Amino acid sequence: MRFNAKDLAWVARRPSGCFDKEGKLKICRMVGDEKLIEPRERWCRLKGNLLFLMKNKSSEAAEVVILERCWIVEFRTKTDVSIVLKFQSGEPDLYLEAASKPDCESWAVALGEANSEGLQNKIQQLRRLIMEIKEERSSDEAQQFLPSSQADSLGEPQFTSIQRIANEPKLEFSLACKDLVAATRDRKLNTFVQVSVVHPAEHILTRYSSTEIVEGTRDPLFLTGVTFPPEYPIYEETKIKLTVYDVKDKSQDTVRTSVLPDHKDPRADIGRSFLGCTTFRVGDLVKSKEQQLTLTLRTSDGGKTVGTIEVNLVKMGELEDGETDNIETDAQDQKCVLVRECTATDGLSGKDNLPSLNAVLKNPICKLYRFPTSDNKWMRIREQMAETTLSFHVPKELINLHIKEDMRRNQELKDLGELAPHWDNMRKSVIAHCDQMLSMYQDTLAELGKHAGSSFKSSCSKGEKTLEFIPINLHLQRMHVHSPRLKDGLYDVITVGAPAAHFQGFKNGGLRKLLSKFEAERRNTGYQCIYYSPENTAKAKEVLSNINHLQPLISSHADLLLNSASQHSPDSLKNSLKMLSEKTELFVHAFKDQLVRSALLALYTARPGCVLKKPAVPRNTAEEGSDLQHQDHPSQITRQDSIPHHSEYDEEEWVTVWAFFGKALNVCIIAMVDRLLEKDNISTKEGDNDPSAADCKVLHTGGDWYDQLYPLVITLKDCMGEVVTRAKQSMAFVLLQELACGLPQCLMLTLRRDIVFSQALAGLVCGFIIKLHTSLHDQGFLQQLHTVGLLVQYEGLLSTYSEEAGMLEDMAVGISDLQKVMFKVIEAKSEDFLPIITGRREHYIIEVQLPAKMFELLPQEIKEGKLLRMYPVLFNVGINEQQTLAERFGDTTLQESINQENLELLKEYYKLFTEKMPSDCLPQFQEQNDLKGLLENLHQNIQVKKRKNVEIMWLAATICRKLNGVRFTCCKSAKDRTSMSVTLEQCSILRDEHQLHKDFFIRALDCMRREGCRIENVLKNVKCRKYAFNMIQLMAFPKYYRPPEGTYGKADT
C-alpha cells in the first residue's frame, strides 16, 4: 500500500484537538506469546484508522499502523493493563500497555471502533436505535391504535379492506423461525419476534406487539400469535415488519418492557442483540394459496441471511391438526408440521349483539395463543381485554340520583313546620351540613361531566378526589378457546380494583369498622335527640319513597275512573277501579307500621307548646267499616265528616284519618260503582223490551255516574293528601334524628358508602350485561335468572394488614350493599343502549336495554318486567408479603369472618337453586365434581387455619362457574396480583376443561403473563410493562402467583 509521507507527517503534527485519542503507551512487537524487545514508551495518536507512534509529543512520527484487517485481544483480569493487536496478514502482533486499567479500556474501545468494519457496525447499530426510537415514540401504548374516525380518513378508497366476520379480529397469524444463525457457534439462542406495522398512508413504523421468549433453540415455534382487533386500521397494502432478537439477559430487556419518554434514548446495552428482520404485505399473506408465507431473515444491511420465519394465517374456526410430539418443554427442538382442518364455528358472538355490546365495551386488546393438548393436537386461544363505558356512566347516573334524593330530603326537613327552639336549631344545623354535602355531589358530577378520553380510571388515579366514585381499572377479561375435539369455550372475568374510598383514607379503618363504631356512639346521644335503630330509619326512607311513588299513581287512576264514568263504559270502569284498588291497597299497607304512629307523637312533642291527650284506644277498622256499610247513603260522606281537626295531638286522630282513607275507597267508591253497574244491568234488560226508553235511560245515567262518583273521588284525594302530609312530616322527623345524632360523621359515612357502592355497582352492571349477552341462547340460565337470581362471586386478594385491611372492610360493605340492587330487562326504544338507573339509596333498579331481536329471545317472565335478584358473595385470601406479616404478627379474623359469612350466603343460594331448578340446566364441564362436594370442600378449607390458603379462591371460582355465576377478581388496583390470579385461572381452565398438555402449563402461564392482555393492562396504568413486584415480595407469594423473570421490577402503582 502506497502512502504520501509528507501528508502523513503533516497529519501527525496537527494540534491535539484534531485526534480521536492520544496519550502515552508502552509498545513492542510480539510473535506468539514472546515479546521481541522490551516495551518502549511512545506517544500515540489515533486519527480514523491511522495510529501514529512517536518518541515524544513534539517529535516526528516514527511509525504508522493501519488499523484494518486486525482485531483486538483485551485481557480481562483486574490487574492487566495491556491489549494486543493481531493482524490477518500474519505480521507480528502489536503489544500496547497503558498506565492504568481505565486508560487501557478506553484505548481498547477507541481502537476497536477505528477500522472500517467497526464504523460499519456502529452505523448499523445507530440505524437500529433510530428505528427503535421511532417505534417507541409512535406507539405510546402498543395496542392503542387510531380512533375509528381517524382510521377511516386514512383508509382512503385506494386501500383494500380485509374481508372478515363481524366482531371478529381483522387479521391473526402465528410465527415460527427455522435455522437461525447465532453470533457464535456455541451460543444457544433465546429468541423473540417483535412485530411492527407500517401504515400505507403514513409510512411510519409503529411497534405493535411481541411474541414470548423461546429459550435454547435455533428453530423456535412461538405460542403467542399476533391479532389485530376489528377497529384496527389495517389493509392489504399495510406492511408488517418482523424483527428477531436474541435475549442475553431477560431481566435487562428494558426496551421490551417499557415505553421510553420522548427525551430519552434506549441504552445500547439492553440485554438483547439483533439477529435479523423481514417485511411482508398483508395482502400477500391473505391471498396466498397456502395462507402461509416463508420469509428470509436478513441482517439490517440486507446482506447476510440469518434464517427463515414462517407466517401462518390463523382463523379460530380452523384447526392446526398436526402432531406435536416434537415440541418439548425444554425447547430443544420445536419443529412441527402444521396442517389445517376446516370446522364449523359455533358463532359465539352474533351480529345482533354488536350495537348493544359496542355501547358498553371500548378499546379492546386481543392476544392469540396456540397450545398443545394432551393428545398432541393444537388448541387456539384468543385472549381479549376491554374497557367499559360503564366506569363513568353508572357513577354519573348514581350521583345524579343522590342529588335528587338529597334535595328532596332537604325540602322535607324544611317542610316539617314550626318546631321548638331546640329542634329548630337542630334542623338548621342538619340542613346546613346537608347543603354542603349536596354542593360537593354537584361539583363532583360537574367534574365528571368534563371528563373525556379513556373510559377507565388508572391505578395511579385512585387517590384523586374528582374520580373517587369511579371504579379502578375496570375491564372485561375474556378467553375464547377453540379445541380440536371439544366444544368451544368462552370464559369471562371482570377485573376491577377493590371498591374503596382511597381519597378519604384508611387511618381509622374501613366501612365495616366505622359503621359499627358509629352505631354504638349514636346510641349514647339520646339526651340530644331521639334514637331510631338503623332498621327504623331504613323503614322511614322506604315509607317516604312509597309515598312519592304511589301518590301520583293513585291520583292518576282516580282521574281515569272519573273519565270512564263520564263515558258510561262499564268495562273501562271496572278496569279503572281494579287498578285504583291495587295501588290504594299498597298505599294503605305502607302505613301499617307502629313507626308512623310513634313518629307522629315524637313530632308533636317537638312542636312549640305541645299538650298531650291521653291516647284513646283505636276502634277496630273492620268494625268501623261494617258500620258504614249499613248506612243508606255512603256518598253523603264529606271531608268534614272524615277528617277531625284538633289543636292538640291525639293518637286516635291519626287512626281515624288513616282508616277513613281506606273506607273512602273500599266502602264508598267500590260500593257506588257496584250499585251503578247493577242499575246499568237492570236498564239493559228493560231496554231489550223497549229500545227507545233504554236510550233515554243511558243518556240520563251517564251524567249520574260521573256526578255520583265525583264527590267520592275528591274525598279520597283529600284524605290521601292529609295522610301524605302527616306521614311525610313524621318520617322526615325520623330522618332528622338520624342525621342530628351523628353530625358530621353520619354524612361523611353516607358519602363513603356512596363512593364504595358506586364503584361496586359499576362493576356489577358490566358483569350482568356481559353475562346476559353471552347467555341469550341458554334457556337454562335464563330460567335460573328469573326463578332464583344471579350469583356474583368476588375474589379478593387484599391482605389484612395496614391500609389494605381498611380497603377490605370497605369492599365487604360495598359488595353486601349490592344485595339490594334489582335488575330489569327492557326493550330499547332508541340506539342508546346504556342502562337506566332508578330508585334511591338501598333500593336501586337497573334497567338493561336490549335490541328488539335480542329481547324476543327472553322468557316471558323477564319480558314482562320481572325484577331479577343478585346474590353477591366475597371470598378473600391475602397472598402478598403484608399478609405474611398479618398471619405471623397481626390479625386475620377480618378475612376469616368475611369468608365464613359469605359461605353461608353461598349455601343459601345453592339451597334455593336446588329447590327451584332442575340440575340439568347447569353448564356441563369436563371436571365432573358435584356442587355439594365442592361446597363441603370449601367449608373445610375456610374452617382450617392454613396460611395463604388459595384453594379457597379456586374452589369458590369453580362453584361460581358451575352455578352460571359472574366472576370478579379484585386486588388494590386490579393490576398486579389480579393479573397473576386471572392468568392462573385461565391456564387452570385450559388444563382441566380443554386438555392442555401438562408439561406446557407453566409455559402457557408465562406466555400469558409476559405477552398477554394483562401486561398490556399494566402498561395502560403505569406506562411500563412491568408488574410492581420485587424479588423479596415474590418470595412471600404462593408459587403459581409469581410472574416470569424480566416482567417485574420497580414501577409506580
KOLKOL-418252 format. One record per residue (C-alpha): y, z, x. Coordinates in pm, whole numbers, padded with zeros to 5 digits, always signed. Layout:
BEGIN
YZX...
***
This chain:
BEGIN
+00000+00000+00000+00338-00102+00143+00643+00123+00132+01007+00083+00227+01053+00353+00491+01431+00361+00458+01416+00411+00082+01161+00690+00113+01372+00860+00381+01676+00837+00153+01480+00995-00140+01359+01276+00086+01714+01363+00193+01858+01385-00161+02009+01716-00290+01774+01990-00408+01855+01944-00777+01708+01594-00773+01346+01708-00719+01087+01820-00971+00985+02106-00743+01038+02213-00380+00950+02506-00159+00751+02634+00139+00374+02575+00160+00121+02609+00441-00060+02276+00474-00356+02131+00661-00632+01873+00614-00991+01964+00520-01330+01794+00534-01569+01969+00304-01501+02341+00342-01383+02308+00707-01012+02309+00792-00938+02053+01064-00649+02261+01202-00481+02589+01115-00243+02558+00818+00117+02498+00922+00426+02585+00724+00605+02287+00575+00895+02234+00336+00754+02040+00040+00947+01831-00208+00794+01676-00523+00955+01375-00689+00750+01194-00955+00413+01113-00792+00551+01149-00434+00502+01467-00229+00725+01484+00081+00610+01708+00368+00892+01819+00608+00907+02060+00905+01209+02231+00750+01454+02181+00464+01702+01973+00669+01460+01762+00879+01324+01415+00811+01005+01370+00604+00706+01388+00839+00456+01264+00577+00450+01132+00220+00146+01192-00005+00090+00957-00302-00047+01167-00591-00266+00901-00753-00643+00891-00796-00665+01254-00695-00739+01582-00864-00662+01944-00803-00904+02226-00734-00735+02556-00814-00903+02878-00704-00911+03125-00991-00957+03453-00806-00678+03709-00831-00610+03713-00457-00639+03341-00380-00305+03161-00346-00432+02817-00239-00514+02486-00402-00684+02173-00274-00601+01808-00344-00910+01587-00344-00880+01205-00320-01110+00941-00469-01056+00722-00161-01257+00966+00047-00975+01062+00287-00963+01428+00397-00860+01683+00136-00513+01835+00149-00512+02215+00161-00197+02387+00028-00133+02761+00048+00154+02931-00137+00324+03262-00067+00224+03424-00397-00007+03376-00694+00273+03275-00939+00405+03025-00686+00056+02884-00642+00008+02843-01016+00344+02670-01065+00261+02421-00783-00080+02354-00939+00081+02267-01276+00352+02052-01118+00106+01856-00901-00138+01815-01189+00129+01651-01407+00274+01435-01126+00036+01138-01133+00048+00865-01395-00269+00986-01566-00113+01329-01612+00200+01170-01753-00006+00967-01999-00189+01280-02112+00143+01456-02158+00280+01165-02365-00031+01166-02586-00005+01541-02633+00362+01513-02728+00277+01239-02976+00016+01462-03139+00257+01755-03154+00527+01538-03313+00275+01418-03572+00163+01774-03648+00522+01893-03683+00587+01612-03932+00272+01704-04124+00364+02072-04134+00721+02011-04243+00631+01757-04509+00380+01990-04672+00520+02340-04711+00212+02413-04910-00094+02199-04858-00159+02141-05228+00200+02148-05358+00240+01782-05440+00518+01584-05604+00602+01660-05966+00475+01400-06210+00821+01260-06284+00891+01206-05915+00543+01067-05861+00598+00817-06139+00920+00698-05978+00733+00645-05652+00438+00484-05818+00610+00155-05896+00422-00138-06053+00315-00283-05716+00089+00018-05659-00256+00007-05817-00364+00322-06002-00715+00460-05966-00922+00448-06284-01050+00791-06380-01173+01005-06668-00908+01211-06847-00853+01555-06698-01083+01472-06405-00967+01454-06040-00833+01116-05931-01040+01098-05613-01311+01307-05448-01507+01239-05130-01727+01418-04879-01732+01383-04500-01988+01377-04218-01950+01289-03848-02203+01140-03606-02233+01110-03229-01915+01296-03145-01823+01296-02776-01735+01626-02611-01480+01663-02332-01755+01800-02105-02123+01720-02116-02238+02079-02172-01980+02160-02439-02117+02250-02786-01867+02123-03041-01722+02338-03319-01552+02077-03534-01350+02037-03850-01168+01744-04011-00803+01756-04107-00710+01527-04396-00360+01380-04419-00208+01139-04673+00040+00855-04618+00212+00754-04944+00271+00376-04956+00634+00412-05070+00748+00671-04817+00527+00622-04508+00542+00995-04437+00229+01171-04318+00152+01481-04528-00121+01720-04426-00336+01775-04734-00648+01977-04658-00921+02059-04408-01297+02100-04404-01472+02410-04284-01565+02451-03915-01922+02341-03835-02044+02501-03515-02271+02386-03235-02343+02024-03325-02219+01672-03246-02334+01548-03588-02155+01785-03829-02212+01747-04203-01928+01920-04385-01999+02118-04702-01631+02122-04801-01518+01796-04958-01176+01659-05048-01045+01637-05403-00716+01508-05547-00622+01655-05889-00515+01436-06185-00142+01482-06119-00153+01384-05751+00035+01056-05678-00245+00862-05508-00308+00487-05541-00538+00223-05397-00267+00140-05140-00248+00503-05023-00376+00559-04669-00572+00866-04568-00588+00982-04207-00888+01183-04085-00841+01378-03763-01132+01557-03597-01066+01868-03389-01287+02080-03166-01212+02450-03216-01241+02658-02900-01132+02989-03049-01128+03032-03428-00909+03342-03409-00637+03145-03225-00644+02838-03450-00297+02917-03581-00183+02572-03692-00469+02555-03943-00393+02900-04077-00018+02897-04111+00279+02691-04215+00536+02680-03937+00907+02737-04008+01126+02432-03968+01283+02556-03645+00954+02637-03467+00714+02406-03291+00341+02472-03273+00213+02600-02942+00027+02360-02721-00233+02626-02665-00354+02653-03026-00724+02721-02982-00838+02366-03059-00846+02024-02896-00804+01677-03043-01122+01462-03047-01033+01152-03244-00887+01010-03563-00915+00718-03805-00737+00585-04114-00857+00408-04430-00711+00276-04755-00816+00449-05076-00879+00109-05236-01133+00022-04964-01334+00334-05048-01314+00295-05425-01409-00076-05418-01679-00054-05151-02021-00162-05275-02199+00147-05146-01899+00371-05229-01915+00476-04868-01718+00395-04553-01837+00438-04196-01533+00457-03969-01494+00471-03592-01314+00770-03445-01084+00684-03156-00850+00870-02924-00480+00875-03006-00406+00571-02785-00669+00373-02981-00880+00305-02673-01180+00532-02635-01445+00568-02910-01547+00931-02967-01793+00892-03258-01807+00788-03624-01722+00952-03955-01877+00877-04294-01666+00899-04610-01871+00921-04932-01707+00879-05272-01807+01167-05498-01840+01183-05877-01952+01503-06047-02187+01304-06271-02381+01165-05974-02627+01342-05751-02687+01326-05381-03061+01323-05418-03153+01311-05050-03384+01556-04880-03201+01833-04698-03483+01958-04478-03294+01865-04163-02993+02082-04244-03023+02411-04060-02819+02724-04084-02753+02732-03713-02602+02382-03744-02801+02243-03451-02893+01923-03632-02740+01841-03966-02833+01476-04019-02910+01394-04378-02969+01081-04584-02755+01073-04897-02897+00876-05192-02721+00872-05529-02887+00902-05866-02668+00849-06171-02699+01105-06451-02508+01168-06771-02247+01438-06769-02212+01697-07040-01839+01641-07078-01729+01998-07038-01363+01910-07079-01280+01660-07351-00963+01463-07414-00882+01671-07722-00841+01981-07505-00574+01827-07285-00247+01882-07476-00305+02248-07556-00451+02332-07214-00174+02150-07029+00076+02367-07217-00088+02673-07062-00212+02567-06714+00007+02430-06437-00015+02329-06069-00393+02302-06032-00557+02322-05691-00902+02165-05653-01169+02204-05387-01504+02029-05360-01829+02152-05200-02188+02037-05171-02457+02294-05103-02836+02256-05068-03067+02411-05326-03390+02598-05261-03589+02280-05339-03390+02078-05079-03164+01894-05322-02786+01882-05333-02567+02060-05586-02197+01983-05624-01935+02248-05688-01578+02191-05792-01358+02495-05750-01026+02498-05934-00733+02734-05947-00428+02702-06171-00115+02895-06259-00031+02963-06621+00298+02929-06805+00196+03241-06998+00302+03450-06697+00660+03417-06819+00616+03310-07182+00432+03623-07301+00666+03878-07136+00974+03700-07271+00826+03699-07623+00738+04069-07589+01080+04172-07460+01240+03984-07748+01023+04182-07993+01109+04508-07814+01480+04432-07851+01445+04363-08225+01232+04674-08278+01472+04898-08085+01776+04757-08264+01605+04825-08597+01517+05180-08487+01873+05250-08370+02006+05132-08706+01756+05352-08891+01878+05651-08690+02235+05570-08782+02133+05538-09150+01994+05893-09162+02317+06000-09329+02507+06323-09279+02335+06583-09059+02414+06937-08948+02612+06956-08620+02305+07040-08405+02106+06746-08538+02407+06514-08541+02477+06580-08172+02111+06521-08101+02124+06190-08287+02433+06077-08095+02267+06158-07764+01949+05973-07860+02139+05665-07980+02346+05658-07660+02031+05663-07444+01861+05407-07669+02159+05174-07643+02144+05193-07263+01776+05108-07269+01836+04826-07517+02101+04683-07284+01853+04692-06998+01595+04496-07201+01861+04239-07294+01967+04198-06929+01606+04152-06823+01547+03887-07089+01864+03705-06981+01749+03705-06617+01404+03574-06710+01570+03300-06914+01737+03176-06595+01408+03154-06405+01299+02805-06310+01036+02662-06079+00698+02818-06019+00521+02970-06318+00370+03260-06128+00504+03575-05962+00408+03605-05596+00276+03925-05442+00594+03951-05233+00797+03983-05557+00604+04265-05719+00883+04516-05647+01166+04304-05794+01333+04467-06093+01411+04142-06279+01043+04041-06262+00881+04375-06338+00748+04260-06679+00578+03955-06519+00211+03979-06413+00150+03948-06040-00020+03633-05911-00187+03542-06243-00428+03247-06203-00733+03094-06362-01020+03067-06112-01284+02818-06229-01611+02697-06079-01784+02387-06220-02141+02343-06094-02345+02024-06119-02708+02086-06020-02991+01831-05979-03235+01979-06230-03036+02249-06408-02771+02234-06677-02410+02211-06562-02230+02542-06548-01867+02643-06595-01762+02989-06478-01413+03132-06526-01248+03442-06384-00886+03541-06445-00734+03686-06129-00421+03900-06156-00256+04187-05976-00324+04527-06128-00082+04584-06422+00152+04847-06280+00521+04942-06264+00580+04872-05895+00959+04885-05914+00952+05234-06068+00709+05351-05800+00421+05596-05797+00571+05909-05640+00477+06116-05946+00161+05923-06032+00095+05659-06293+00097+05646-06674-00227+05838-06721-00089+06145-06545+00272+06105-06661+00181+06078-07032-00042+06385-07015+00228+06586-06839+00497+06467-07080+00293+06561-07388+00233+06912-07250+00605+06960-07182+00704+06827-07525+00504+07099-07699+00725+07363-07534+01058+07226-07662+01016+07338-08023+01331+07554-08018+01542+07239-07975+01359+07006-08211+01053+06975-08436+00733+06882-08259+00525+06600-08404+00197+06501-08245+00152+06151-08098-00069+06069-08395+00210+06161-08637+00476+05964-08452+00240+05666-08446+00188+05711-08822+00565+05719-08876+00605+05391-08688+00325+05241-08896+00487+05352-09224+00821+05202-09119+00651+04878-09021+00466+04859-09353+00787+04923-09545+00971+04646-09362+00681+04410-09419+00589+04488-09781+00927+04543-09948+01042+04177-09931+00693+04061-10036+00693+04280-10347+01042+04161-10443+00932+03801-10395+00618+03841-10609+00818+04022-10881+01053+03724-10897+00753+03489-10921+00624+03697-11212+00954+03653-11399+00954+03282-11319+00601+03248-11467+00715+03438-11776+01015+03208-11826+00781+02906-11806+00538+03069-12051+00242+02991-11822-00048+03234-11880-00247+03130-11569+00056+03146-11342+00147+03483-11497-00200+03622-11420-00190+03499-11058+00160+03635-11000+00060+03972-11146-00253+03982-10927-00055+03921-10607+00211+04173-10712-00057+04433-10784-00224+04384-10445+00100+04421-10247+00216+04716-10457-00117+04892-10405-00075+04854-10028+00282+04983-10058+00178+05292-10254-00110+05357-10015+00131+05361-09721+00294+05680-09857-00024+05869-09938+00028+06096-09642+00139+06456-09605+00361+06346-09314+00608+06180-09555+00646+06497-09763+00682+06728-09463+00931+06492-09300+01141+06482-09617+01155+06861-09619+01246+06868-09247+01521+06612-09307+01659+06814-09595+01679+07126-09375+01878+06921-09126+02144+06838-09387+02467+07045-09389+02439+07348-09619+02085+07284-09743+01937+07504-10022+01561+07515-10073+01398+07549-10411+01055+07694-10443+00822+07394-10422+00663+07313-10752+00301+07214-10783+00298+06838-10838+00132+06718-11152-00174+06507-11128-00074+06145-11110-00365+06032-11321-00271+06279-11595+00087+06157-11600-00035+05802-11615-00258+05878-11913+00035+06045-12092+00249+05738-12052-00031+05506-12157-00028+05673-12501+00339+05601-12550+00413+05334-12805+00696+05170-12617+00645+05181-12238+00903+04910-12197+01169+05161-12308+01146+05348-11971+01473+05321-11786+01594+05411-11436+01744+05740-11565+01404+05842-11704+01210+05767-11386+01433+05897-11106+01562+06253-11137+01855+06348-10910+01914+06695-10767+02171+06814-10520+01909+07043-10367+01575+06940-10223+01274+06978-10449+00932+06860-10332+00843+06764-10689+01134+06520-10687+00964+06302-10419+00629+06327-10601+00794+06212-10921+00975+05923-10759+00663+05807-10577+00441+05844-10888+00684+05661-11117+00689+05368-10878+00315+05322-10929+00346+05372-11303+00628+05119-11329+00371+04859-11228+00035+04994-11349+00144+05133-11683+00449+04929-11782+00427+04583-11632+00048+04539-11644+00032+04676-11998+00314+04450-12109+00153+04140-11952-00180+04223-12120-00002+04263-12456+00187+03934-12417-00129+03745-12321-00316+03898-12615-00043+03787-12858-00050+03443-12697-00424+03412-12763-00372+03503-13129-00092+03249-13159-00315+02982-13007-00589+03042-13265-00337+03025-13550-00195+02707-13401-00530+02536-13440-00477+02557-13821-00101+02488-13829+00028+02294-13517+00394+02279-13626+00411+02654-13676+00245+02707-13338+00514+02505-13159+00786+02721-13310+00596+03034-13212+00562+02921-12849+00933+02849-12818+01012+03192-12958+00765+03391-12747+00865+03210-12426+01201+03381-12437+01033+03706-12548+00809+03712-12236+01098+03696-11993+01317+03932-12197+01044+04192-12227+00935+04180-11860+01280+04164-11703+01381+04534-11753+01040+04649-11627+01071+04439-11308+01423+04572-11250+01290+04926-11290+01012+04851-11040+01263+04721-10785+01493+05021-10837+01203+05262-10791+01095+05076-10480+01449+05088-10340+01465+05463-10395+01124+05517-10234+01210+05294-09938+01541+05469-09872+01387+05815-09869+01073+05717-09676+01272+05530-09414+01502+05824-09358+01215+06070-09332+01020+05855-09083+01333+05786-08881+01383+06162-08861+01031+06197-08716+01114+05937-08450+01440+06121-08377+01238+06433-08295+01005+06235-08067+01298+06091-07872+01506+06408-07865+01222+06623-07733+01193+06424-07412+01518+06253-07320+01537+06063-07093+01169+06085-06985+01049+05960-07324+01243+05634-07296+01150+05587-06929+00782+05631-07016+00820+05382-07300+00977+05138-07054+00699+05191-06800+00434+05144-07067+00606+04828-07191+00611+04688-06837+00244+04759-06776+00141+04633-07120+00341+04313-07074+00154+04232-06753-00182+04316-06908-00116+04117-07227-00013+03801-07040-00349+03800-06863-00541+03873-07184-00373+03588-07376-00454+03350-07091-00817+03462-07083-00858+03433-07461-00712+03081-07477-00926+02955-07188-01241+03111-07336-01168+02964-07679-01116+02614-07537-01436+02617-07332-01649+02756-07617-01534+02549-07915-01876+02385-07945-02066+02713-07905-02132+02822-08264-02298+03144-08150-01988+03251-07960-01756+03161-08249-01969+03366-08488-01965+03656-08241-01588+03623-08207-01508+03678-08575-01802+03909-08653-01790+04151-08359-01492+04062-08140-01441+03960-07779-01547+04166-07479-01287+04163-07199-01411+04312-06872-01172+04408-06593-01297+04459-06239-01065+04684-06038-01067+04708-05659-00798+04975-05621-00851+05286-05413-00789+05637-05547-00568+05729-05253-00189+05745-05229+00010+05485-05430-00295+05290-05543-00410+05591-05744-00087+05561-05944-00146+05187-05987-00495+05260-06118-00352+05511-06369-00102+05251-06492-00374+04988-06512-00611+05213-06709-00348+05284-06976-00231+04922-06994-00584+04791-07045-00660+05063-07302-00349+04960-07499-00496+04610-07536-00740+04753-07793-00451+04747-08043-00395+04372-07997-00540+04131-08254-00572+03754-08225-00541+03491-08492-00609+03116-08455-00380+02880-08644-00340+02505-08665-00049+02374-08459+00224+02206-08664+00404+02056-08364+00350+01961-08000+00436+02313-07889+00100+02484-07832+00226+02807-07676+00104+03122-07856+00327+03309-08103+00353+03689-08082+00444+03904-08382+00433+04276-08461+00557+04590-08293+00456+04832-08020+00092+04938-08058+00034+04666-08318+00069+04307-08199-00084+03991-08339-00117+03688-08110-00129+03357-08297-00305+03094-08085-00224+02737-08185-00486+02460-08170-00450+02087-08241-00594+01973-08575-00911+01817-08427-00996+02135-08238-00902+02360-08531-01154+02181-08754-01437+02291-08521-01378+02659-08603-01579+02860-08858-01422+02902-09200-01355+03273-09143-01138+03202-08838-00963+02910-09008-00873+03140-09299-00685+03364-09059-00929+03647-08993-00795+03880-08725-01006+03887-08409-01058+04217-08226-01055+04273-07849-01276+04519-07662-01126+04569-07313-01322+04771-07055-01230+04858-06696-01465+04938-06409-01308+05024-06074-01458+05065-05727-01226+05100-05428-01350+04911-05121-01078+04939-04856-01007+05191-04581-00790+05400-04816-01092+05454-05040-01280+05581-04734-01008+05845-04693-01024+05930-05065-01402+05972-05053-01401+06191-04743-01080+06390-04771-00933+06319-05115-01040+06293-05476-01236+06023-05660-01253+06189-06004-00999+05942-06146-01230+05648-06070-01536+05836-06194-01375+05934-06526-01241+05580-06587-01584+05427-06522-01759+05682-06746-01512+05636-07034-01539+05258-07022-01918+05269-07001-01914+05441-07340-01685+05168-07478-01920+04901-07340-02220+05072-07501-02030+05090-07829-01963+04715-07815-02327+04641-07734-02443+04858-08025-02205+04678-08261-02327+04345-08128-02697+04424-08180-02627+04541-08536-02434+04231-08643-02557+03942-08429-02894+03773-08357-02999+03783-07991-03045+03404-07971-02668+03347-07992-02620+03470-07634-02600+03226-07340-02924+03164-07150-02935+03248-06779-03192+03183-06506-03194+03555-06425-03365+03696-06735-03256+04059-06719-03234+04220-07060-02899+04371-07153-03043+04711-07239-03192+04740-06891-02867+04628-06727-02670+04887-06924-02912+05160-06821-02887+05049-06458-02507+05054-06483-02522+05404-06634-02736+05528-06345-02505+05376-06083-02200+05538-06240-02372+05876-06250-02491+05869-05890-02246+05988-05622-02254+05688-05390-01964+05574-05175-01817+05233-05250-02093+05153-05496-02002+04787-05551-02321+04739-05754-02124+04889-06046-01895+04584-06039-02184+04337-06002-02369+04487-06299-02058+04504-06518-01974+04139-06440-02330+04028-06522-02327+04217-06853-01990+04064-06941-02115+03707-06880-02432+03771-07078-02223+03903-07370-01994+03596-07375-01706+03803-07242-01393+03720-07044-01391+03826-06678-01090+03965-06490-01068+04064-06124-00774+04273-06001-00651+04442-05688-00297+04536-05587-00174+04175-05571-00485+03964-05659-00465+03801-05317-00692+03950-05052-00954+04187-05195-00962+03981-05515-01034+03668-05309-01327+03839-05139-01468+03953-05473-01422+03622-05657-01582+03414-05382-01873+03659-05358-01923+03637-05734-01919+03256-05723-02177+03239-05445-02393+03500-05619-02390+03284-05934-02489+02979-05728-02778+03176-05578-02901+03341-05899-02833+03065-06153-02835+02738-05957-03090+02798-05681-02856+02793-05382-03067+02787-05064-03093+03146-04946-03017+03052-04584-02688+02896-04694-02549+03192-04888-02329+03319-04602-02217+02971-04501-02120+02888-04860-01930+03217-04878-01743+03137-04555-01663+02785-04679-01501+02915-04997-01306+03183-04814-01192+02964-04525-01107+02638-04704-01131+02717-05076-00881+02785-05350-00836+03149-05254-00692+03077-04909-00451+02841-05088-00359+03133-05314-00276+03338-05004-00058+03051-04880+00126+03033-05215+00203+03404-05197+00295+03470-04834+00337+03121-04679+00049+03188-04442-00321+03106-04460-00439+03448-04351-00582+03733-04553-00386+04053-04491-00667+04244-04320-00714+04368-03966-01031+04446-03775-01005+04822-03829-00962+04781-04205-01258+04546-04230-01486+04799-04061-01444+05009-04379-01518+04716-04615-01866+04658-04762-02048+04385-04568-02012+04099-04816-01639+04164-04869-01538+04070-04514-01369+03733-04451-01484+03493-04177-01334+03512-03830-00998+03344-03792-00896+03381-04159-00739+03725-04139-00463+03891-03943-00114+04026-03976+00063+03889-04284+00319+04023-04531+00165+04124-04862
***
